[in-house]
Amino acid sequence: MKFIPFTAVAVALSFISAPPALAQSALNEILDGGVLKVGTTGDWNPMSVRDPATNSYKGYDVDVMTELAKDLGVTLEFVPTDWKTLVNGVTAGAYHITGSASISPARMKVAGFSESYVQVEIYPFAMPENAGKFDGWESINQPGVKVATELGTTFEAQSKAWFPNAEITVVEAPARGFQEVLAGRADVFITSNIEGSTLTEKFGVVRIAGAEARAPSPIAMILPQGDQVWINYVNNWVKLKKLSGFFDETGAKWGLVN
């Protein structure tokens, strides 16, 4: 029998039993690189709105992420994205975190979420001249009614589920469902109470009578699913900022109610 030195066996066993190297947390990457990269769509007023002229952003999310970057002691960088690729950007490492997004079972399968800090409810909206044609949700779910929505959003899935008898028009970013209604190419769109109030003020759209709030949903930031170090940091940061009144003050500034 061939003799195998004990040292060779020990070395071989050490390779077999050695635990796999742990991937670096996004938190370490942020602190080492000095930059917090945030994915944002820039099309959800008043959460995140992009100014094409200056390529800058403003809104509730912008204030929240500015505060997070300040507390981390790093520079803030917004990375443009859209709703259909929002989660993919996190999983691919294009950015460390997103702005506000609805927590949904589909997203939870592949991504992590922070603690929630605000809640939305969904309503249907129409132009005033068309709103009188409808009374409640079921009046929208009829043949001949055109409902517009955006690709990759929770509104797309909800529109298809709630209005199987209606005609659903799905547009891609930067187009928006409400723009189809404003242009007269659709009758109804659905959106959150958050965005709906700003669109009512800006464009005069109105809630459809008799349609109670649906799908109350917590809003949170999306993070890499397996990065518990980064998730823990953000979750505890949210808790601290809630206690300090930061989220209440920021929400009041942008017309949100926590």
MARNUVO-480021 format. One line per field, with one value per residue (C-alpha): residue number from 1; x, y, z. Coordinates in steps of 0.05 Angstrom, whole numbers, plus 5000, padded with zeros to 4 digits. Example, Ala and Ser with C-alpha at 12.3 -4.5 7.8 and 13.67 -1.06 7.14 Angstrom:
<recs>
k (1:2) .
u (5246:5273) .
v (4910:4979) .
w (5156:5143) .
</recs>
This chain:
<recs>
k (1:2:3:4:5:6:7:8:9:10:11:12:13:14:15:16:17:18:19:20:21:22:23:24:25:26:27:28:29:30:31:32:33:34:35:36:37:38:39:40:41:42:43:44:45:46:47:48:49:50:51:52:53:54:55:56:57:58:59:60:61:62:63:64:65:66:67:68:69:70:71:72:73:74:75:76:77:78:79:80:81:82:83:84:85:86:87:88:89:90:91:92:93:94:95:96:97:98:99:100:101:102:103:104:105:106:107:108:109:110:111:112:113:114:115:116:117:118:119:120:121:122:123:124:125:126:127:128:129:130:131:132:133:134:135:136:137:138:139:140:141:142:143:144:145:146:147:148:149:150:151:152:153:154:155:156:157:158:159:160:161:162:163:164:165:166:167:168:169:170:171:172:173:174:175:176:177:178:179:180:181:182:183:184:185:186:187:188:189:190:191:192:193:194:195:196:197:198:199:200:201:202:203:204:205:206:207:208:209:210:211:212:213:214:215:216:217:218:219:220:221:222:223:224:225:226:227:228:229:230:231:232:233:234:235:236:237:238:239:240:241:242:243:244:245:246:247:248:249:250:251:252:253:254:255:256:257:258) .
u (5000:5025:5040:5007:5039:4994:5007:4979:4916:4908:4914:4864:4814:4822:4799:4740:4717:4733:4670:4656:4679:4623:4606:4619:4558:4533:4543:4618:4619:4583:4628:4692:4672:4639:4578:4506:4474:4398:4354:4295:4244:4235:4162:4123:4101:4111:4159:4211:4206:4261:4273:4295:4326:4375:4373:4361:4309:4262:4209:4197:4245:4299:4295:4295:4356:4392:4384:4407:4469:4484:4480:4524:4574:4575:4556:4487:4481:4414:4414:4357:4313:4241:4188:4198:4273:4271:4282:4331:4376:4382:4395:4446:4483:4468:4449:4449:4377:4315:4269:4198:4162:4102:4118:4089:4095:4126:4181:4193:4211:4275:4289:4291:4253:4265:4215:4155:4149:4086:4024:3986:3916:3892:3835:3809:3813:3783:3775:3716:3676:3681:3678:3601:3598:3623:3600:3644:3696:3651:3626:3696:3700:3657:3669:3685:3718:3792:3839:3910:3969:4045:4087:4121:4083:4036:3982:3990:3977:3919:3887:3888:3861:3807:3782:3784:3725:3753:3805:3873:3926:3996:4047:4122:4161:4170:4097:4046:3975:3947:3975:3933:3872:3892:3901:3832:3860:3835:3777:3807:3873:3888:3940:3955:3924:3994:4002:3928:3925:3982:3950:3884:3917:3959:3913:3843:3831:3781:3768:3711:3651:3632:3701:3727:3802:3833:3898:3926:4000:4061:4115:4189:4258:4281:4349:4390:4354:4414:4449:4425:4479:4454:4381:4393:4427:4370:4316:4347:4358:4283:4266:4310:4283:4211:4226:4259:4198:4237:4186:4128:4161:4181:4112:4079:4125:4103:4030:4034:4002:4039) .
v (5000:5069:5113:5181:5232:5255:5328:5317:5285:5343:5394:5357:5352:5426:5443:5396:5422:5496:5538:5578:5650:5698:5751:5822:5860:5919:5958:5946:5964:6029:6049:6029:6062:6123:6119:6096:6076:6081:6055:6100:6107:6182:6177:6168:6236:6256:6199:6208:6257:6267:6335:6320:6389:6380:6303:6314:6283:6310:6279:6240:6184:6234:6264:6195:6171:6237:6226:6154:6174:6229:6181:6132:6188:6175:6207:6193:6170:6157:6103:6110:6048:6030:5988:5925:5922:5953:5887:5860:5920:5902:5828:5844:5894:5955:5992:5977:5995:6023:6079:6064:6004:5961:5897:5841:5764:5764:5812:5777:5713:5745:5807:5832:5891:5941:5955:5993:6068:6087:6052:6061:6044:6035:6074:6080:6149:6180:6248:6286:6281:6205:6192:6195:6133:6091:6074:6027:5976:5928:5983:5986:5911:5914:5901:5965:5999:6015:6011:6035:6013:6009:5948:5914:5950:5922:5964:5920:5856:5887:5915:5848:5813:5863:5878:5813:5836:5904:5922:5929:5974:5964:6018:6018:6070:6127:6126:6122:6096:6163:6195:6148:6173:6246:6235:6202:6134:6101:6111:6091:6081:6057:6085:6097:6149:6179:6192:6202:6264:6296:6279:6307:6372:6375:6347:6347:6271:6247:6184:6142:6145:6084:6051:6038:6032:5966:5929:5969:5956:5972:6011:5997:5997:5936:5906:5844:5784:5748:5809:5806:5854:5909:5893:5897:5964:5994:5964:5993:6059:6061:6047:6103:6153:6135:6149:6215:6238:6241:6201:6240:6306:6283:6255:6320:6358:6317:6309:6238:6209:6153) .
w (5000:4982:5042:5043:5090:5147:5128:5058:5087:5135:5080:5037:5093:5108:5037:5044:5112:5102:5100:5036:5037:5054:5003:5023:5047:5008:5073:5069:4996:5009:5066:5030:4964:4996:4951:4963:4897:4896:4840:4825:4769:4775:4754:4819:4843:4899:4917:4862:4804:4753:4722:4650:4643:4700:4707:4781:4827:4879:4924:4988:4968:4951:5021:5053:5013:5025:5100:5095:5056:5106:5165:5128:5115:5040:4974:4944:4872:4838:4785:4734:4727:4710:4744:4703:4719:4789:4826:4774:4787:4860:4847:4794:4838:4795:4859:4933:4948:4915:4932:4956:4926:4945:4983:4942:4944:4874:4894:4960:4923:4896:4938:5009:5038:5092:5147:5120:5134:5096:5068:5003:4980:4909:4875:4804:4770:4708:4675:4704:4639:4641:4716:4716:4673:4730:4800:4839:4817:4781:4734:4706:4695:4632:4558:4521:4582:4569:4629:4622:4665:4666:4649:4708:4763:4815:4781:4718:4757:4795:4732:4698:4760:4776:4706:4665:4623:4606:4554:4587:4554:4581:4566:4578:4617:4609:4587:4643:4647:4670:4607:4565:4602:4595:4520:4514:4493:4557:4606:4673:4708:4778:4824:4897:4940:4944:4869:4857:4901:4862:4795:4817:4835:4772:4718:4748:4747:4799:4838:4812:4859:4900:4893:4962:4975:4954:4966:5024:5017:5059:5023:5035:5002:4963:4982:4963:4992:5021:5050:5122:5146:5100:5113:5188:5182:5141:5185:5248:5213:5195:5268:5293:5243:5260:5333:5316:5277:5211:5171:5199:5182:5112:5099:5119:5073:5013:5032:5057:5119:5155) .
</recs>
